[in-house]
Amino acid sequence: MLLITAAVAVYVCEAYALVGVLFALFALSVGARTLDAGLADASIALRLLLLPGVAAFWPVLAHRWVIGAHAPIERNPHRDRVGPL
């Protein structure tokens, strides 16, 4: 039973990683302008550096992409003090 549970956990992690890498490749090639305007003219080297992070946090970035958030959506005291840029 423990072996089956471990196998299922590994398959879930593999599926998450596969979806993350596919999303990262698509988002960094096609959707970079939508997610962050600063990535519009980014080099391939920068996009490759961002790939692991985008693959790991793909649910957050997919949510931002779906709702159409172009600016950072978090609120904290630092952003409140600086105000709009």
Secondary structure, DSSP 8 states (H G I E B T S, - for coil): -HHHHHHHHHHHHHHHHHHHHHHHHHHHHTSHHHH-GGGTT--HHHHHHHHHHHHHTHHHHHHHHHHT--S-----HHHHHH---
